[in-house]
Amino acid sequence: MRVILLIGQIFISLAIIVVILMQSKGTGIGTVFGGSESFYRSKKGVEKLFIYLTIILAILFAVLSIIQVII
C-alpha cells in the first residue's frame, strides 16, 4: 500500500511540475522580477484549465502525503 501511495505521489509531483511549466509559457522574464503587463488580460480556455488542474493536483498530493503519514 505504501509503495502504491509513493508511486502516486511521484506521478502527481511530476504532473504538477509539467502543469506549472506550461502555465509560465508566454510570460516574459520581466514579470519574474516584478514587472507587469501594460494591459489587462482575463484567463480563458487553456490557462484556466491549467490553473484548476494545478489546484486539483496540489490537493491530491497533499491528501496522499497525509494518508502516507497516517499509515
PLY file of the C-alpha trace (Angstrom):
ply
format ascii 1.0
element vertex 71
property float x
property float y
property float z
element edge 70
property int vertex1
property int vertex2
end_header
0.00 0.00 0.00
2.82 2.40 0.85
4.53 1.68 -2.46
1.36 2.50 -4.39
0.98 5.78 -2.49
4.62 6.65 -3.09
4.37 5.95 -6.81
1.18 8.02 -6.93
2.95 10.91 -5.23
5.83 10.73 -7.71
3.47 10.83 -10.70
1.42 13.67 -9.22
4.53 15.70 -8.41
5.81 15.27 -11.98
2.39 16.30 -13.31
2.42 19.41 -11.09
5.85 20.36 -12.42
4.71 19.96 -16.03
1.48 21.93 -15.49
3.29 24.78 -13.75
5.88 24.98 -16.51
3.10 25.04 -19.10
1.46 27.95 -17.26
4.57 30.09 -17.38
4.84 29.93 -21.18
4.20 33.28 -22.76
5.22 35.34 -19.75
8.28 37.42 -20.19
11.29 37.45 -17.91
10.28 40.96 -16.82
7.26 39.66 -14.93
9.52 37.43 -12.84
11.26 40.44 -11.32
8.15 42.48 -10.61
7.34 43.96 -13.98
3.74 43.88 -15.05
1.95 43.80 -18.33
0.57 47.09 -19.56
-2.88 45.70 -20.32
-5.46 43.62 -18.52
-5.94 40.02 -19.60
-8.59 37.65 -18.41
-7.80 33.98 -18.10
-9.65 31.95 -20.69
-9.67 28.43 -22.00
-6.43 26.56 -21.56
-4.99 28.98 -18.99
-7.99 28.48 -16.73
-7.74 24.71 -17.21
-4.08 24.74 -16.14
-4.91 26.74 -13.02
-7.69 24.35 -11.99
-5.51 21.34 -12.82
-2.70 22.73 -10.65
-5.08 23.19 -7.72
-6.53 19.69 -8.08
-3.09 18.07 -8.36
-1.80 20.01 -5.33
-4.79 18.89 -3.26
-4.29 15.26 -4.36
-0.60 15.49 -3.47
-1.41 16.86 -0.01
-4.05 14.18 0.61
-1.65 11.42 -0.43
1.03 12.88 1.84
-1.33 12.93 4.82
-2.51 9.39 4.13
1.08 8.21 3.89
1.92 9.78 7.27
-1.10 8.16 8.89
-0.28 4.69 7.54
0 1
1 2
2 3
3 4
4 5
5 6
6 7
7 8
8 9
9 10
10 11
11 12
12 13
13 14
14 15
15 16
16 17
17 18
18 19
19 20
20 21
21 22
22 23
23 24
24 25
25 26
26 27
27 28
28 29
29 30
30 31
31 32
32 33
33 34
34 35
35 36
36 37
37 38
38 39
39 40
40 41
41 42
42 43
43 44
44 45
45 46
46 47
47 48
48 49
49 50
50 51
51 52
52 53
53 54
54 55
55 56
56 57
57 58
58 59
59 60
60 61
61 62
62 63
63 64
64 65
65 66
66 67
67 68
68 69
69 70
